[in-house]
Amino acid sequence: MVRAILLILAVVFLAAAPFFGDAVMIQYGIDALLFATLAQAWNILGGFTGYASFGNSAFYGLGTYGTAIAMAQLHLPFWVGLSLGAFLAVLCAVVIGLPILRLRGHYFAIATLGLSATLAAIISNLDISGRNIGLILPLTRNDVGFYEEALALLVASTLTVMWIAKSRFGMGLIAIREDEDAAQVMGINTTFYKVVALMLSAFFTAIAGGIHAYWITFIDPASAFDLSLNVRMVIMAMFGGPGTVLGPVVGSFILSAVYDALARSISTAAALLFGMVIVLAVIFMPRGLWDLGHGLRQVGWRYFLQNIRLHRL
């Protein structure tokens, strides 16, 4: 009960924040909330199921282009564009999920790695998508509205993850992560569970992409299907704690703040120092912040030494 009250108060605080902050803080908030949603979406498949996907940037790109094509080319409302982008991403998740989710480990990761480049090449040759030039969406100046939409999407994705963590479906995903062969013997339809997890991940990723596309009003294949975006969402989820409800959200907020602070103070070395932060996090707390708190309560500062010995670093 106390945790639920604290979460509600946090959401209320975040919802009221744009009315007390300046334009720069609102824009930073939109970016941070969207990244938190991307990390949470990746967490559904990568955290609970243990399948490290590098294809979520493809779903993000489909969400951006679905929204952009609907609004810029077909002159349809924003919500129709969001729906189109989400539909394309979920459809893609089903089509590619059935074959590649039969792969495991690094084979699965490699199979998803080329998905963004493939879709970017296809989009670059379609007239309706503006080819390599890209598309310009209708201009709107409503940063507060985009902020609230991003916050609502993050709340929806987090509630979905919360349901997964407590549901029979979530237990099935965890069983697949721990031992997929044993899960099959227990009667779990592992292919169905994995495809549904991928569909949920694709849905929230695409919606985030659609909101971002309308916010910045311009997209092209290189930015829409940027693989580095996928890397950032994986890092944020891993930093906070994969397979947990709030870990990816906390991790994304912290890393977004760190990167923004570094970019403002020493812009030329921001990426380098940001990478150093990630390396240190992987060495000393490879299971994320959520596990860090538990480890410090159990064994104190020896937690860091145990991680170094365990992973032979």
C-alpha positions in Angstrom: 0.0 0.0 0.0 2.8 2.4 0.9 4.6 1.7 -2.4 1.4 2.3 -4.4 0.8 5.6 -2.7 4.4 6.7 -3.4 4.1 5.7 -7.0 0.8 7.7 -7.4 2.5 10.7 -5.8 5.4 10.4 -8.1 3.1 10.3 -11.1 1.2 13.4 -9.9 4.5 15.2 -9.3 5.7 14.4 -12.8 2.3 15.4 -14.3 2.5 18.8 -12.6 6.2 19.4 -13.3 5.8 21.1 -16.8 3.6 23.8 -15.2 6.4 24.9 -13.0 9.4 24.3 -15.3 10.8 26.2 -18.3 10.8 25.1 -21.9 14.2 23.5 -21.7 13.2 21.3 -18.7 10.0 20.3 -20.5 11.9 19.2 -23.6 14.4 17.3 -21.4 11.4 15.7 -19.6 9.8 14.5 -22.9 13.1 12.9 -24.0 13.6 11.2 -20.6 10.1 9.9 -20.4 10.2 8.5 -23.9 13.6 6.8 -23.2 12.1 5.3 -20.0 9.2 3.9 -22.1 11.7 2.4 -24.6 13.7 0.8 -21.8 10.5 -0.6 -20.2 9.4 -1.9 -23.6 12.7 -3.7 -24.1 12.4 -5.1 -20.5 9.3 -7.1 -21.5 11.3 -9.3 -23.8 14.9 -8.8 -22.7 14.4 -8.6 -19.0 11.6 -11.1 -18.3 12.2 -13.6 -21.2 16.0 -13.2 -21.4 16.1 -12.6 -25.1 18.4 -9.7 -25.8 16.8 -8.0 -28.8 18.5 -5.4 -31.0 15.5 -5.1 -33.2 13.4 -2.7 -31.1 14.9 0.2 -33.1 13.1 -1.3 -36.1 9.7 -1.1 -34.2 10.6 2.5 -33.3 11.2 3.3 -36.9 7.9 1.8 -38.0 6.1 3.8 -35.4 7.7 7.0 -36.6 7.0 6.3 -40.2 3.5 5.1 -39.6 2.7 8.3 -37.9 4.5 10.5 -40.4 3.0 8.8 -43.5 -0.5 9.1 -42.0 -0.1 12.8 -41.1 2.2 14.2 -43.9 1.1 12.1 -46.9 -2.5 11.0 -46.1 -3.4 14.1 -44.0 -4.9 12.0 -41.2 -5.1 12.9 -37.5 -2.3 12.2 -35.1 -4.1 9.4 -33.3 -4.7 7.6 -36.6 -1.0 7.8 -37.4 -0.1 6.4 -33.9 -2.5 3.5 -34.5 -1.0 2.8 -37.9 2.5 2.9 -36.6 1.6 0.5 -33.7 -0.2 -1.8 -36.1 2.8 -2.0 -38.5 5.2 -2.7 -35.5 3.0 -5.4 -34.0 2.5 -7.0 -37.4 6.3 -7.0 -38.0 6.8 -8.5 -34.5 4.5 -11.4 -35.5 6.0 -11.9 -38.9 9.7 -11.9 -37.7 9.0 -13.3 -34.3 7.7 -16.7 -35.4 11.0 -17.6 -37.2 13.7 -15.8 -35.2 12.4 -16.5 -31.7 13.3 -20.1 -32.3 16.9 -18.9 -32.1 18.5 -18.5 -28.7 21.3 -16.4 -27.1 23.7 -14.6 -29.3 22.1 -16.2 -32.4 18.9 -14.4 -31.6 20.7 -11.1 -31.0 22.6 -11.3 -34.3 19.3 -12.1 -36.1 17.7 -9.0 -34.8 20.7 -6.8 -35.4 20.1 -6.5 -39.2 16.4 -5.8 -38.9 16.7 -2.0 -38.6 19.1 -1.8 -41.5 16.8 -3.9 -43.7 13.7 -1.8 -43.0 15.7 1.4 -43.4 16.7 0.3 -46.9 13.1 -0.6 -47.8 11.8 2.8 -46.5 14.5 4.6 -48.4 13.1 3.3 -51.7 9.4 4.1 -51.2 7.9 7.2 -52.6 5.2 7.4 -49.9 7.9 7.5 -47.2 9.8 10.3 -48.9 12.7 8.0 -49.8 16.1 9.2 -48.4 14.9 12.8 -48.0 12.4 12.0 -45.2 9.1 13.5 -44.3 8.0 16.8 -42.6 5.1 16.5 -40.2 2.6 19.3 -39.5 4.2 21.8 -37.1 2.7 22.2 -33.7 3.9 24.0 -30.6 2.5 22.1 -27.6 5.4 20.7 -25.6 3.3 20.4 -22.5 0.8 18.2 -24.4 3.7 16.0 -25.7 5.1 15.8 -22.2 1.8 14.5 -20.8 1.4 12.0 -23.6 4.9 10.7 -23.0 4.1 10.4 -19.3 0.8 8.6 -20.0 2.7 6.1 -22.2 5.3 5.5 -19.6 2.6 4.8 -17.0 0.8 2.5 -19.3 3.9 0.5 -20.1 4.9 0.3 -16.4 1.4 -0.9 -15.4 1.7 -3.5 -18.2 5.1 -4.7 -16.8 3.6 -4.7 -13.3 0.8 -7.0 -14.5 3.3 -9.2 -16.3 5.4 -9.5 -13.1 2.4 -10.8 -11.1 0.6 -12.8 -13.8 0.8 -16.4 -15.0 2.0 -15.0 -18.3 4.9 -13.4 -16.5 5.7 -16.5 -14.7 5.9 -18.3 -18.0 8.3 -15.7 -19.4 10.5 -16.1 -16.3 10.5 -19.8 -16.7 11.6 -19.4 -20.3 14.4 -17.1 -19.1 15.6 -19.6 -16.5 15.4 -22.8 -18.5 13.4 -22.8 -21.8 13.7 -26.6 -22.3 12.3 -27.2 -18.8 9.5 -24.7 -19.5 8.5 -26.7 -22.6 8.5 -29.9 -20.6 6.1 -28.2 -18.1 3.7 -27.5 -20.9 4.4 -23.9 -21.6 3.9 -22.9 -25.2 7.2 -21.0 -25.3 6.8 -19.8 -28.9 3.4 -18.2 -28.1 4.7 -16.6 -24.9 7.8 -15.1 -26.7 5.8 -13.8 -29.6 3.3 -12.1 -27.3 6.1 -10.5 -25.3 7.7 -9.3 -28.6 4.3 -7.8 -29.7 3.9 -5.9 -26.4 7.4 -4.6 -26.7 6.9 -3.6 -30.3 3.6 -1.8 -29.4 5.0 0.5 -26.8 8.2 1.1 -28.7 6.2 2.2 -31.8 3.9 4.5 -29.8 7.0 6.2 -28.4 8.4 6.6 -31.9 5.2 8.1 -33.1 5.1 10.7 -30.3 8.7 11.6 -30.9 8.1 12.0 -34.7 5.3 14.5 -34.2 7.2 16.3 -31.6 10.3 16.9 -33.7 8.2 17.2 -36.9 10.9 15.7 -39.2 12.1 12.1 -39.7 14.4 10.3 -42.1 15.5 6.6 -42.4 18.8 7.2 -40.7 17.3 8.7 -37.5 14.2 6.6 -37.4 16.1 3.3 -37.6 19.1 4.3 -35.6 20.7 1.2 -34.0 22.3 3.4 -31.3 18.8 4.0 -30.0 18.5 0.3 -29.3 21.8 0.2 -27.5 20.7 3.1 -25.2 17.5 1.4 -24.3 19.3 -1.8 -23.5 21.9 0.0 -21.4 19.2 1.9 -19.4 17.2 -1.3 -18.7 20.4 -3.2 -17.7 21.6 -0.3 -15.5 18.3 -0.1 -13.6 17.7 -3.8 -13.3 16.3 -6.1 -16.1 13.3 -8.2 -15.2 12.1 -5.7 -12.5 9.1 -3.4 -12.7 10.7 0.0 -11.9 14.4 -0.8 -12.5 14.4 0.3 -16.2 12.5 3.5 -15.4 14.9 4.5 -12.6 17.9 3.5 -14.7 16.8 5.6 -17.7 16.1 8.7 -15.6 19.5 8.5 -14.0 21.4 7.9 -17.2 19.4 10.6 -19.0 20.4 13.1 -16.3 24.0 11.9 -16.4 24.3 12.2 -20.1 22.6 15.6 -20.2 24.9 16.9 -17.4 28.0 15.7 -19.3 26.8 17.1 -22.6 26.3 20.5 -21.1 29.6 20.7 -19.2 32.0 18.9 -21.5 30.1 18.2 -24.7 33.1 16.9 -26.6 33.8 14.1 -24.1 30.3 13.4 -23.0 29.9 10.2 -24.9 33.3 8.9 -23.7 32.6 9.6 -20.0 29.1 8.2 -20.4 30.6 5.0 -21.7 32.9 4.9 -18.7 30.0 5.2 -16.4 28.4 2.2 -18.1 31.6 0.1 -17.9 31.9 0.8 -14.2 28.3 -0.1 -13.7 28.7 -3.4 -15.6 31.8 -4.3 -13.5 30.5 -3.5 -10.0 26.7 -4.1 -10.4 26.0 -6.2 -13.5 22.4 -7.0 -12.4 21.5 -3.3 -12.0 20.5 -0.8 -9.4 17.6 -3.0 -8.1 19.9 -5.8 -7.3 22.5 -3.4 -5.8 20.1 -2.3 -3.0 19.4 -6.0 -2.1 23.1 -6.9 -2.2 24.2 -4.0 0.0 21.6 -5.0 2.6 22.7 -8.6 2.5 26.5 -8.4 2.5 27.4 -4.7 2.5 30.3 -3.4 0.4 31.5 -7.0 -0.2 28.7 -7.0 -2.9 31.0 -5.3 -5.3 33.9 -7.7 -4.6 31.6 -10.6 -5.1 30.6 -9.3 -8.5 34.2 -8.9 -9.6 35.1 -12.4 -8.5 31.9 -14.0 -9.9 32.4 -12.5 -13.4 36.2 -12.8 -13.3 36.9 -9.2 -13.9 
